[in-house]
Amino acid sequence: GKFGVINFESEPVISFNYDQITHWNDSSLLVKKGPDYSVINRQEEPVTEPLESLRLILKNDQQSIYRFIKDGKYGLVSNQYGTLLSSEYSDIFNIGTEEEPLFFADQHLAKAGYHVVSYVNQKGELILSKAYTRAAFNKILCDD
């Protein structure tokens, strides 16, 4: 009932201890064990900390980008660039295109009544950060 990886000689190279295994990149695998996901290398050493609620939000020719939750906050991880955004955001979504993504990452500072929005490209590079009052933030959001 568990997944592992064998070589061409039918010998195990990744133990059969995982609920899911997915190719991540040339040197790593994305695995699920219980409720958590992590990226491991071929020696089954973790490359990332455990990630909750991993969800694919972008897949293009260059990479796959997943949104994850850790301690109730959102972050982004890429199979090509690693962690793009650490888990410190209230919400993250793509406001760009599949070919040219631009991520809108909101940090809601409830006590201060502000939202700090960071706009980040597909390599995790910060394009712009801007603070909005609650009223101004509500004006820049639109529901599709």
C-alpha positions as CSV (number, residue, x, y, z in Angstrom):
1,G,0.0,0.0,0.0
2,K,3.0,2.3,-0.1
3,F,5.1,3.7,-3.0
4,G,8.8,3.5,-3.6
5,V,11.2,3.5,-6.6
6,I,13.1,0.6,-8.1
7,N,15.9,0.5,-10.7
8,F,16.1,-1.5,-13.9
9,E,17.3,-4.5,-11.9
10,S,14.1,-4.3,-9.7
11,E,16.2,-3.3,-6.7
12,P,14.7,-0.6,-4.4
13,V,16.4,2.8,-4.7
14,I,13.8,4.7,-2.7
15,S,12.1,2.8,0.1
16,F,8.4,1.8,-0.1
17,N,7.4,4.2,2.7
18,Y,5.4,6.9,0.8
19,D,1.8,7.6,0.1
20,Q,2.8,9.4,-3.2
21,I,6.0,9.9,-5.1
22,T,6.3,12.4,-8.0
23,H,9.3,13.5,-10.1
24,W,10.5,16.9,-8.8
25,N,13.7,17.6,-10.8
26,D,16.8,15.8,-11.9
27,S,18.0,15.2,-8.4
28,S,14.9,15.2,-6.2
29,L,11.5,13.6,-5.7
30,L,8.3,15.1,-4.2
31,V,6.9,12.7,-1.7
32,K,3.8,12.5,0.5
33,K,3.9,10.7,3.8
34,G,0.8,11.1,5.9
35,P,-0.7,14.6,5.6
36,D,2.7,16.2,4.7
37,Y,4.7,16.6,1.5
38,S,8.4,17.1,1.3
39,V,11.1,17.1,-1.4
40,I,13.8,14.4,-0.9
41,N,17.0,13.6,-2.7
42,R,18.0,10.2,-4.0
43,Q,19.4,9.2,-0.6
44,E,15.9,10.0,1.0
45,E,17.3,13.0,2.8
46,P,14.8,15.9,3.0
47,V,15.6,18.9,0.8
48,T,12.7,20.9,2.2
49,E,10.9,21.1,5.5
50,P,7.5,19.3,5.6
51,L,4.9,21.1,3.6
52,E,1.1,21.0,4.2
53,S,-1.6,21.3,1.5
54,L,0.6,21.4,-1.5
55,R,-1.4,22.7,-4.5
56,L,0.0,23.1,-8.1
57,I,-0.7,26.7,-9.2
58,L,1.5,27.0,-12.2
59,K,3.1,24.6,-14.7
60,N,4.9,25.9,-17.8
61,D,7.9,24.8,-19.8
62,Q,10.4,26.1,-17.2
63,Q,8.9,24.8,-14.0
64,S,6.1,23.7,-11.7
65,I,5.2,26.0,-8.8
66,Y,3.2,24.9,-5.8
67,R,1.5,26.9,-3.1
68,F,1.9,25.3,0.3
69,I,0.8,26.0,3.9
70,K,3.0,25.9,6.9
71,D,1.7,27.0,10.3
72,G,-1.4,28.4,8.7
73,K,0.5,30.7,6.3
74,Y,1.1,30.4,2.5
75,G,4.4,30.1,0.7
76,L,5.6,29.1,-2.8
77,V,8.0,26.4,-3.9
78,S,9.3,25.7,-7.3
79,N,10.9,22.5,-8.7
80,Q,13.6,24.6,-10.4
81,Y,14.3,27.4,-7.9
82,G,13.3,25.9,-4.6
83,T,11.5,28.1,-2.1
84,L,10.3,31.2,-3.9
85,L,8.3,32.6,-0.9
86,S,8.5,31.4,2.7
87,S,5.3,30.7,4.5
88,E,4.4,34.1,5.9
89,Y,1.6,35.2,3.6
90,S,-2.2,35.4,4.1
91,D,-2.8,34.5,0.4
92,I,-0.8,34.0,-2.8
93,F,-2.1,33.9,-6.4
94,N,-0.9,34.4,-9.9
95,I,-2.1,37.6,-11.5
96,G,0.1,37.1,-14.6
97,T,-0.1,34.4,-17.3
98,E,1.2,30.8,-17.5
99,E,4.1,32.0,-19.6
100,E,4.9,35.1,-17.6
101,P,3.6,34.6,-14.0
102,L,3.4,37.4,-11.5
103,F,2.5,36.4,-8.0
104,F,0.4,38.6,-5.7
105,A,1.4,37.8,-2.1
106,D,-0.6,39.4,0.6
107,Q,0.5,39.8,4.2
108,H,-2.5,40.9,6.3
109,L,-1.4,42.8,9.4
110,A,-4.8,42.7,11.1
111,K,-3.9,44.7,14.2
112,A,-2.4,47.5,12.1
113,G,-5.3,47.4,9.6
114,Y,-2.9,47.0,6.7
115,H,-2.1,44.6,3.9
116,V,1.4,44.5,2.6
117,V,1.4,43.1,-1.0
118,S,4.5,41.8,-2.6
119,Y,4.6,41.2,-6.4
120,V,7.1,38.4,-7.2
121,N,8.2,36.9,-10.5
122,Q,8.6,33.2,-11.2
123,K,12.2,33.1,-9.9
124,G,11.0,34.5,-6.5
125,E,12.5,38.0,-7.3
126,L,10.7,40.8,-5.7
127,I,9.3,43.3,-8.2
128,L,7.4,45.6,-5.8
129,S,6.1,45.7,-2.3
130,K,3.3,48.1,-1.3
131,A,1.3,48.7,1.9
132,Y,-2.5,49.3,1.5
133,T,-5.1,50.3,4.1
134,R,-7.9,47.9,4.4
135,A,-10.2,50.1,2.2
136,A,-7.5,50.6,-0.5
137,F,-6.8,46.8,-0.5
138,N,-10.4,46.0,-1.0
139,K,-10.5,48.3,-4.1
140,I,-7.5,46.6,-5.8
141,L,-9.1,43.1,-5.4
142,C,-11.6,41.9,-8.0
143,D,-13.4,38.6,-8.1
144,D,-13.5,36.7,-11.4
